[in-house]
Amino acid sequence: MDALIILIIYITIINLVSFTCFGIDKSRARRSRWRMSEGSLISLALFGGSLGALLGMHVFRHKTQKPKFSIGIPLILVLQILTLSAILFFRPFDLSFM
C-alpha cells in the first residue's frame, strides 16, 4: 500500500476520533460525569486530529472559551497543514517506501 494512502487513512481516523472525543467530553460535562483531560484532547490534535478537534469544538460548543483551545487548536492545524504541504511539495524523502 502506498505511504500516501496510509497517511490519508491515519489522518481520517485520528480526526474522527478527535471529533468524537470532543462530543463525548461535552456530553459528560453536561451530566457532571468523569471527563477527558484537556491534555488528552490537545494530544489528539497534536497527533493529527486538529481538524476534528476544531470541528468538535464548534459543533458541540465545547472548550471554545479557553484560549488553550480557541488559539492552540487552530494554530496546530495551520502548522500541520504547512508541514504536510511542505512534505508533499518538496518530497524530502521517498513516500512510496511501502
A tleap script that builds the chain and sets N, CA, C and O, in Angstrom:
source leaprc.protein.ff14SB
mol = sequence {
  NMET ASP ALA LEU ILE ILE LEU ILE ILE TYR
  ILE THR ILE ILE ASN LEU VAL SER PHE THR
  CYS PHE GLY ILE ASP LYS SER ARG ALA ARG
  ARG SER ARG TRP ARG MET SER GLU GLY SER
  LEU ILE SER LEU ALA LEU PHE GLY GLY SER
  LEU GLY ALA LEU LEU GLY MET HIE VAL PHE
  ARG HIE LYS THR GLN LYS PRO LYS PHE SER
  ILE GLY ILE PRO LEU ILE LEU VAL LEU GLN
  ILE LEU THR LEU SER ALA ILE LEU PHE PHE
  ARG PRO PHE ASP LEU SER PHE CMET
}
set mol.1.N position { 0.849 -1.181 0.000 }
set mol.1.CA position { 0.000 0.000 0.000 }
set mol.1.C position { 0.892 1.242 0.000 }
set mol.1.O position { 1.905 1.282 0.699 }
set mol.2.N position { 0.528 2.218 -0.757 }
set mol.2.CA position { 1.288 3.445 -0.877 }
set mol.2.C position { 1.271 4.213 0.452 }
set mol.2.O position { 0.253 4.254 1.144 }
set mol.3.N position { 2.391 4.807 0.788 }
set mol.3.CA position { 2.513 5.554 2.053 }
set mol.3.C position { 1.526 6.704 2.125 }
set mol.3.O position { 1.024 7.024 3.202 }
set mol.4.N position { 1.243 7.331 0.983 }
set mol.4.CA position { 0.290 8.444 0.969 }
set mol.4.C position { -1.109 7.967 1.344 }
set mol.4.O position { -1.833 8.668 2.051 }
set mol.5.N position { -1.490 6.793 0.881 }
set mol.5.CA position { -2.794 6.220 1.221 }
set mol.5.C position { -2.858 5.935 2.723 }
set mol.5.O position { -3.867 6.215 3.369 }
set mol.6.N position { -1.793 5.385 3.267 }
set mol.6.CA position { -1.732 5.110 4.712 }
set mol.6.C position { -1.854 6.408 5.495 }
set mol.6.O position { -2.561 6.458 6.501 }
set mol.7.N position { -1.181 7.447 5.051 }
set mol.7.CA position { -1.261 8.747 5.711 }
set mol.7.C position { -2.686 9.286 5.674 }
set mol.7.O position { -3.175 9.795 6.683 }
set mol.8.N position { -3.352 9.186 4.548 }
set mol.8.CA position { -4.733 9.669 4.427 }
set mol.8.C position { -5.658 8.890 5.359 }
set mol.8.O position { -6.512 9.478 6.023 }
set mol.9.N position { -5.491 7.583 5.410 }
set mol.9.CA position { -6.309 6.756 6.305 }
set mol.9.C position { -6.059 7.149 7.763 }
set mol.9.O position { -7.003 7.295 8.540 }
set mol.10.N position { -4.784 7.320 8.133 }
set mol.10.CA position { -4.441 7.715 9.504 }
set mol.10.C position { -5.064 9.067 9.859 }
set mol.10.O position { -5.680 9.208 10.916 }
set mol.11.N position { -4.906 10.050 8.986 }
set mol.11.CA position { -5.440 11.395 9.251 }
set mol.11.C position { -6.959 11.346 9.389 }
set mol.11.O position { -7.526 12.013 10.254 }
set mol.12.N position { -7.612 10.569 8.549 }
set mol.12.CA position { -9.069 10.433 8.628 }
set mol.12.C position { -9.490 9.828 9.964 }
set mol.12.O position { -10.398 10.341 10.618 }
set mol.13.N position { -8.847 8.759 10.364 }
set mol.13.CA position { -9.210 8.075 11.610 }
set mol.13.C position { -8.936 8.957 12.821 }
set mol.13.O position { -9.790 9.064 13.700 }
set mol.14.N position { -7.759 9.595 12.891 }
set mol.14.CA position { -7.422 10.409 14.061 }
set mol.14.C position { -8.355 11.610 14.168 }
set mol.14.O position { -8.671 12.046 15.275 }
set mol.15.N position { -8.798 12.150 13.040 }
set mol.15.CA position { -9.736 13.274 13.080 }
set mol.15.C position { -11.127 12.830 13.520 }
set mol.15.O position { -11.804 13.559 14.245 }
set mol.16.N position { -11.556 11.665 13.099 }
set mol.16.CA position { -12.843 11.133 13.559 }
set mol.16.C position { -12.811 10.855 15.068 }
set mol.16.O position { -13.770 11.146 15.783 }
set mol.17.N position { -11.701 10.292 15.535 }
set mol.17.CA position { -11.542 10.021 16.967 }
set mol.17.C position { -11.542 11.330 17.749 }
set mol.17.O position { -12.198 11.436 18.785 }
set mol.18.N position { -10.823 12.307 17.265 }
set mol.18.CA position { -10.739 13.606 17.934 }
set mol.18.C position { -12.113 14.267 18.017 }
set mol.18.O position { -12.517 14.738 19.080 }
set mol.19.N position { -12.820 14.301 16.908 }
set mol.19.CA position { -14.169 14.875 16.871 }
set mol.19.C position { -15.087 14.165 17.859 }
set mol.19.O position { -15.808 14.809 18.621 }
set mol.20.N position { -15.055 12.854 17.842 }
set mol.20.CA position { -15.892 12.047 18.734 }
set mol.20.C position { -15.556 12.310 20.199 }
set mol.20.O position { -16.457 12.412 21.031 }
set mol.21.N position { -14.277 12.419 20.518 }
set mol.21.CA position { -13.861 12.665 21.904 }
set mol.21.C position { -14.363 14.011 22.415 }
set mol.21.O position { -14.740 14.123 23.582 }
set mol.22.N position { -14.373 15.032 21.562 }
set mol.22.CA position { -14.919 16.325 21.979 }
set mol.22.C position { -16.416 16.201 22.265 }
set mol.22.O position { -16.918 16.810 23.210 }
set mol.23.N position { -17.121 15.424 21.464 }
set mol.23.CA position { -18.551 15.205 21.697 }
set mol.23.C position { -18.804 14.428 22.973 }
set mol.23.O position { -19.704 14.768 23.740 }
set mol.24.N position { -18.028 13.400 23.206 }
set mol.24.CA position { -18.176 12.603 24.428 }
set mol.24.C position { -17.868 13.451 25.658 }
set mol.24.O position { -18.587 13.390 26.656 }
set mol.25.N position { -16.796 14.242 25.584 }
set mol.25.CA position { -16.420 15.071 26.728 }
set mol.25.C position { -17.496 16.113 27.028 }
set mol.25.O position { -17.783 16.387 28.193 }
set mol.26.N position { -18.085 16.690 26.000 }
set mol.26.CA position { -19.161 17.667 26.203 }
set mol.26.C position { -20.369 16.989 26.842 }
set mol.26.O position { -20.984 17.540 27.756 }
set mol.27.N position { -20.703 15.811 26.367 }
set mol.27.CA position { -21.832 15.065 26.934 }
set mol.27.C position { -21.595 14.749 28.410 }
set mol.27.O position { -22.498 14.874 29.236 }
set mol.28.N position { -20.377 14.340 28.725 }
set mol.28.CA position { -20.049 14.024 30.114 }
set mol.28.C position { -20.039 15.285 30.976 }
set mol.28.O position { -20.396 15.229 32.153 }
set mol.29.N position { -19.643 16.400 30.415 }
set mol.29.CA position { -19.620 17.666 31.165 }
set mol.29.C position { -21.040 18.069 31.544 }
set mol.29.O position { -21.280 18.541 32.656 }
set mol.30.N position { -21.961 17.886 30.636 }
set mol.30.CA position { -23.367 18.234 30.908 }
set mol.30.C position { -23.953 17.384 32.032 }
set mol.30.O position { -24.796 17.849 32.799 }
set mol.31.N position { -23.505 16.152 32.119 }
set mol.31.CA position { -24.055 15.230 33.117 }
set mol.31.C position { -23.184 15.120 34.361 }
set mol.31.O position { -23.413 14.254 35.206 }
set mol.32.N position { -22.186 15.994 34.477 }
set mol.32.CA position { -21.267 16.011 35.634 }
set mol.32.C position { -20.643 14.643 35.884 }
set mol.32.O position { -20.595 14.164 37.017 }
set mol.33.N position { -20.174 14.032 34.821 }
set mol.33.CA position { -19.525 12.730 34.929 }
set mol.33.C position { -18.037 12.870 34.703 }
set mol.33.O position { -17.531 13.963 34.452 }
set mol.34.N position { -17.333 11.736 34.798 }
set mol.34.CA position { -15.886 11.712 34.586 }
set mol.34.C position { -15.583 12.257 33.205 }
set mol.34.O position { -16.270 11.929 32.238 }
set mol.35.N position { -14.542 13.100 33.106 }
set mol.35.CA position { -14.210 13.810 31.877 }
set mol.35.C position { -12.847 13.402 31.352 }
set mol.35.O position { -12.037 12.827 32.079 }
set mol.36.N position { -12.600 13.699 30.101 }
set mol.36.CA position { -11.277 13.518 29.496 }
set mol.36.C position { -10.427 14.715 29.896 }
set mol.36.O position { -10.941 15.824 30.043 }
set mol.37.N position { -9.161 14.499 30.067 }
set mol.37.CA position { -8.291 15.614 30.435 }
set mol.37.C position { -8.073 16.518 29.226 }
set mol.37.O position { -8.146 16.085 28.076 }
set mol.38.N position { -7.803 17.788 29.526 }
set mol.38.CA position { -7.502 18.731 28.447 }
set mol.38.C position { -6.258 18.285 27.694 }
set mol.38.O position { -6.167 18.451 26.478 }
set mol.39.N position { -5.310 17.723 28.414 }
set mol.39.CA position { -4.095 17.225 27.779 }
set mol.39.C position { -4.383 16.139 26.757 }
set mol.39.O position { -3.745 16.089 25.705 }
set mol.40.N position { -5.336 15.270 27.057 }
set mol.40.CA position { -5.706 14.211 26.109 }
set mol.40.C position { -6.325 14.794 24.848 }
set mol.40.O position { -6.013 14.363 23.738 }
set mol.41.N position { -7.205 15.778 25.024 }
set mol.41.CA position { -7.850 16.394 23.870 }
set mol.41.C position { -6.832 17.138 23.000 }
set mol.41.O position { -6.895 17.068 21.773 }
set mol.42.N position { -5.910 17.836 23.625 }
set mol.42.CA position { -4.884 18.552 22.869 }
set mol.42.C position { -3.921 17.559 22.207 }
set mol.42.O position { -3.462 17.788 21.088 }
set mol.43.N position { -3.619 16.465 22.896 }
set mol.43.CA position { -2.743 15.443 22.311 }
set mol.43.C position { -3.331 14.863 21.033 }
set mol.43.O position { -2.608 14.624 20.065 }
set mol.44.N position { -4.627 14.640 21.027 }
set mol.44.CA position { -5.272 14.143 19.810 }
set mol.44.C position { -5.059 15.119 18.654 }
set mol.44.O position { -4.801 14.710 17.522 }
set mol.45.N position { -5.172 16.412 18.955 }
set mol.45.CA position { -4.939 17.426 17.917 }
set mol.45.C position { -3.486 17.394 17.454 }
set mol.45.O position { -3.214 17.468 16.256 }
set mol.46.N position { -2.560 17.285 18.391 }
set mol.46.CA position { -1.138 17.270 18.042 }
set mol.46.C position { -0.758 16.066 17.187 }
set mol.46.O position { 0.133 16.160 16.342 }
set mol.47.N position { -1.424 14.948 17.401 }
set mol.47.CA position { -1.107 13.734 16.647 }
set mol.47.C position { -1.829 13.666 15.307 }
set mol.47.O position { -1.857 12.616 14.664 }
set mol.48.N position { -2.412 14.783 14.888 }
set mol.48.CA position { -3.015 14.849 13.558 }
set mol.48.C position { -4.506 15.088 13.543 }
set mol.48.O position { -5.092 15.225 12.469 }
set mol.49.N position { -5.137 15.142 14.700 }
set mol.49.CA position { -6.586 15.310 14.755 }
set mol.49.C position { -7.039 16.738 14.968 }
set mol.49.O position { -8.102 16.962 15.547 }
set mol.50.N position { -6.268 17.704 14.519 }
set mol.50.CA position { -6.599 19.106 14.787 }
set mol.50.C position { -7.862 19.561 14.060 }
set mol.50.O position { -8.632 20.348 14.610 }
set mol.51.N position { -8.089 19.090 12.851 }
set mol.51.CA position { -9.310 19.475 12.136 }
set mol.51.C position { -10.534 18.902 12.842 }
set mol.51.O position { -11.534 19.600 13.010 }
set mol.52.N position { -10.465 17.654 13.251 }
set mol.52.CA position { -11.565 17.047 14.000 }
set mol.52.C position { -11.799 17.748 15.321 }
set mol.52.O position { -12.943 17.928 15.737 }
set mol.53.N position { -10.715 18.149 15.990 }
set mol.53.CA position { -10.838 18.873 17.260 }
set mol.53.C position { -11.509 20.218 17.044 }
set mol.53.O position { -12.395 20.601 17.808 }
set mol.54.N position { -11.094 20.936 16.011 }
set mol.54.CA position { -11.675 22.250 15.725 }
set mol.54.C position { -13.152 22.124 15.371 }
set mol.54.O position { -13.975 22.906 15.846 }
set mol.55.N position { -13.487 21.152 14.547 }
set mol.55.CA position { -14.895 20.924 14.214 }
set mol.55.C position { -15.694 20.523 15.452 }
set mol.55.O position { -16.814 20.994 15.653 }
set mol.56.N position { -15.118 19.657 16.274 }
set mol.56.CA position { -15.780 19.238 17.510 }
set mol.56.C position { -16.015 20.398 18.461 }
set mol.56.O position { -17.064 20.484 19.100 }
set mol.57.N position { -15.042 21.285 18.552 }
set mol.57.CA position { -15.194 22.466 19.414 }
set mol.57.C position { -16.408 23.287 18.991 }
set mol.57.O position { -17.184 23.739 19.833 }
set mol.58.N position { -16.564 23.474 17.697 }
set mol.58.CA position { -17.644 24.334 17.211 }
set mol.58.C position { -18.981 23.613 17.117 }
set mol.58.O position { -20.013 24.201 17.442 }
set mol.59.N position { -18.994 22.376 16.688 }
set mol.59.CA position { -20.251 21.631 16.597 }
set mol.59.C position { -20.851 21.410 17.979 }
set mol.59.O position { -22.057 21.571 18.167 }
set mol.60.N position { -20.013 21.042 18.950 }
set mol.60.CA position { -20.505 20.745 20.292 }
set mol.60.C position { -20.426 21.954 21.225 }
set mol.60.O position { -20.828 21.867 22.386 }
set mol.61.N position { -19.911 23.079 20.727 }
set mol.61.CA position { -19.705 24.296 21.530 }
set mol.61.C position { -18.975 23.943 22.830 }
set mol.61.O position { -19.444 24.208 23.936 }
set mol.62.N position { -17.820 23.338 22.637 }
set mol.62.CA position { -17.063 22.809 23.775 }
set mol.62.C position { -15.638 23.339 23.755 }
set mol.62.O position { -14.949 23.236 22.740 }
set mol.63.N position { -15.198 23.901 24.859 }
set mol.63.CA position { -13.835 24.426 25.045 }
set mol.63.C position { -13.545 25.644 24.162 }
set mol.63.O position { -12.381 25.975 23.938 }
set mol.64.N position { -14.577 26.306 23.665 }
set mol.64.CA position { -14.370 27.442 22.766 }
set mol.64.C position { -13.961 28.711 23.507 }
set mol.64.O position { -13.443 29.639 22.885 }
set mol.65.N position { -14.176 28.775 24.797 }
set mol.65.CA position { -13.823 29.967 25.566 }
set mol.65.C position { -12.430 29.894 26.171 }
set mol.65.O position { -11.926 30.885 26.699 }
set mol.66.N position { -11.816 28.740 26.096 }
set mol.66.CA position { -10.487 28.570 26.677 }
set mol.66.C position { -9.431 28.898 25.625 }
set mol.66.O position { -9.408 28.274 24.564 }
set mol.67.N position { -8.549 29.875 25.902 }
set mol.67.CA position { -7.519 30.250 24.920 }
set mol.67.C position { -6.619 29.082 24.505 }
set mol.67.O position { -6.150 29.021 23.368 }
set mol.68.N position { -6.387 28.168 25.433 }
set mol.68.CA position { -5.566 26.990 25.124 }
set mol.68.C position { -6.148 26.241 23.930 }
set mol.68.O position { -5.415 25.650 23.137 }
set mol.69.N position { -7.466 26.273 23.812 }
set mol.69.CA position { -8.137 25.579 22.724 }
set mol.69.C position { -8.486 26.525 21.574 }
set mol.69.O position { -8.248 26.194 20.412 }
set mol.70.N position { -9.043 27.691 21.880 }
set mol.70.CA position { -9.501 28.600 20.825 }
set mol.70.C position { -8.351 29.174 20.011 }
set mol.70.O position { -8.541 29.542 18.852 }
set mol.71.N position { -7.165 29.256 20.596 }
set mol.71.CA position { -5.980 29.712 19.868 }
set mol.71.C position { -5.095 28.518 19.502 }
set mol.71.O position { -4.590 28.431 18.383 }
set mol.72.N position { -4.916 27.609 20.444 }
set mol.72.CA position { -3.999 26.485 20.259 }
set mol.72.C position { -4.393 25.524 19.152 }
set mol.72.O position { -3.550 25.148 18.337 }
set mol.73.N position { -5.649 25.119 19.106 }
set mol.73.CA position { -6.084 24.133 18.111 }
set mol.73.C position { -5.970 24.698 16.683 }
set mol.73.O position { -5.434 24.014 15.811 }
set mol.74.N position { -6.459 25.933 16.415 }
set mol.74.CA position { -6.256 26.467 15.060 }
set mol.74.C position { -4.772 26.619 14.697 }
set mol.74.O position { -4.386 26.402 13.549 }
set mol.75.N position { -3.955 26.987 15.667 }
set mol.75.CA position { -2.519 27.127 15.422 }
set mol.75.C position { -1.901 25.774 15.063 }
set mol.75.O position { -1.093 25.681 14.138 }
set mol.76.N position { -2.279 24.742 15.790 }
set mol.76.CA position { -1.793 23.389 15.488 }
set mol.76.C position { -2.225 22.992 14.077 }
set mol.76.O position { -1.435 22.430 13.319 }
set mol.77.N position { -3.480 23.283 13.726 }
set mol.77.CA position { -3.988 22.945 12.397 }
set mol.77.C position { -3.186 23.640 11.303 }
set mol.77.O position { -2.817 23.008 10.313 }
set mol.78.N position { -2.913 24.924 11.469 }
set mol.78.CA position { -2.134 25.670 10.472 }
set mol.78.C position { -0.732 25.076 10.336 }
set mol.78.O position { -0.239 24.888 9.223 }
set mol.79.N position { -0.095 24.784 11.461 }
set mol.79.CA position { 1.246 24.196 11.418 }
set mol.79.C position { 1.237 22.828 10.736 }
set mol.79.O position { 2.154 22.499 9.984 }
set mol.80.N position { 0.207 22.041 11.001 }
set mol.80.CA position { 0.123 20.725 10.363 }
set mol.80.C position { -0.116 20.838 8.863 }
set mol.80.O position { 0.447 20.067 8.086 }
set mol.81.N position { -0.939 21.785 8.451 }
set mol.81.CA position { -1.180 21.991 7.022 }
set mol.81.C position { 0.107 22.431 6.328 }
set mol.81.O position { 0.435 21.940 5.248 }
set mol.82.N position { 0.835 23.359 6.953 }
set mol.82.CA position { 2.097 23.821 6.374 }
set mol.82.C position { 3.120 22.693 6.288 }
set mol.82.O position { 3.823 22.557 5.287 }
set mol.83.N position { 3.196 21.887 7.345 }
set mol.83.CA position { 4.139 20.765 7.351 }
set mol.83.C position { 3.781 19.746 6.279 }
set mol.83.O position { 4.647 19.301 5.526 }
set mol.84.N position { 2.519 19.381 6.209 }
set mol.84.CA position { 2.080 18.404 5.207 }
set mol.84.C position { 2.281 18.944 3.797 }
set mol.84.O position { 2.697 18.208 2.902 }
set mol.85.N position { 1.991 20.214 3.599 }
set mol.85.CA position { 2.203 20.835 2.285 }
set mol.85.C position { 3.675 20.797 1.895 }
set mol.85.O position { 4.010 20.482 0.753 }
set mol.86.N position { 4.545 21.114 2.832 }
set mol.86.CA position { 5.985 21.094 2.557 }
set mol.86.C position { 6.454 19.685 2.219 }
set mol.86.O position { 7.257 19.494 1.306 }
set mol.87.N position { 5.955 18.707 2.954 }
set mol.87.CA position { 6.348 17.315 2.689 }
set mol.87.C position { 5.894 16.883 1.307 }
set mol.87.O position { 6.653 16.258 0.566 }
set mol.88.N position { 4.654 17.215 0.956 }
set mol.88.CA position { 4.136 16.800 -0.343 }
set mol.88.C position { 4.759 17.592 -1.495 }
set mol.88.O position { 4.950 17.053 -2.585 }
set mol.89.N position { 5.074 18.854 -1.259 }
set mol.89.CA position { 5.638 19.694 -2.310 }
set mol.89.C position { 7.121 19.428 -2.534 }
set mol.89.O position { 7.561 19.236 -3.668 }
set mol.90.N position { 7.881 19.419 -1.455 }
set mol.90.CA position { 9.328 19.267 -1.581 }
set mol.90.C position { 9.792 17.814 -1.596 }
set mol.90.O position { 10.886 17.515 -2.074 }
set mol.91.N position { 8.968 16.914 -1.076 }
set mol.91.CA position { 9.293 15.488 -1.018 }
set mol.91.C position { 10.715 15.249 -0.513 }
set mol.91.O position { 11.555 14.717 -1.240 }
set mol.92.N position { 10.991 15.654 0.765 }
set mol.92.CA position { 12.355 15.492 1.286 }
set mol.92.C position { 12.745 14.030 1.451 }
set mol.92.O position { 13.923 13.723 1.630 }
set mol.93.N position { 11.789 13.137 1.396 }
set mol.93.CA position { 12.087 11.710 1.470 }
set mol.93.C position { 11.062 10.969 0.633 }
set mol.93.O position { 10.002 11.501 0.304 }
set mol.94.N position { 11.388 9.756 0.299 }
set mol.94.CA position { 10.541 8.944 -0.571 }
set mol.94.C position { 9.303 8.491 0.189 }
set mol.94.O position { 9.412 7.810 1.208 }
set mol.95.N position { 8.115 8.870 -0.306 }
set mol.95.CA position { 6.870 8.480 0.339 }
set mol.95.C position { 6.317 7.160 -0.186 }
set mol.95.O position { 5.265 6.709 0.267 }
set mol.96.N position { 6.996 6.551 -1.117 }
set mol.96.CA position { 6.492 5.301 -1.688 }
set mol.96.C position { 7.306 4.097 -1.220 }
set mol.96.O position { 7.544 3.161 -1.985 }
set mol.97.N position { 7.725 4.130 0.025 }
set mol.97.CA position { 8.568 3.055 0.552 }
set mol.97.C position { 7.808 1.780 0.823 }
set mol.97.O position { 8.432 0.745 1.063 }
set mol.98.N position { 6.505 1.806 0.796 }
set mol.98.CA position { 5.728 0.601 1.099 }
set mol.98.C position { 5.130 0.016 -0.158 }
set mol.98.O position { 4.442 -1.003 -0.099 }
savepdb mol mol.pdb
quit
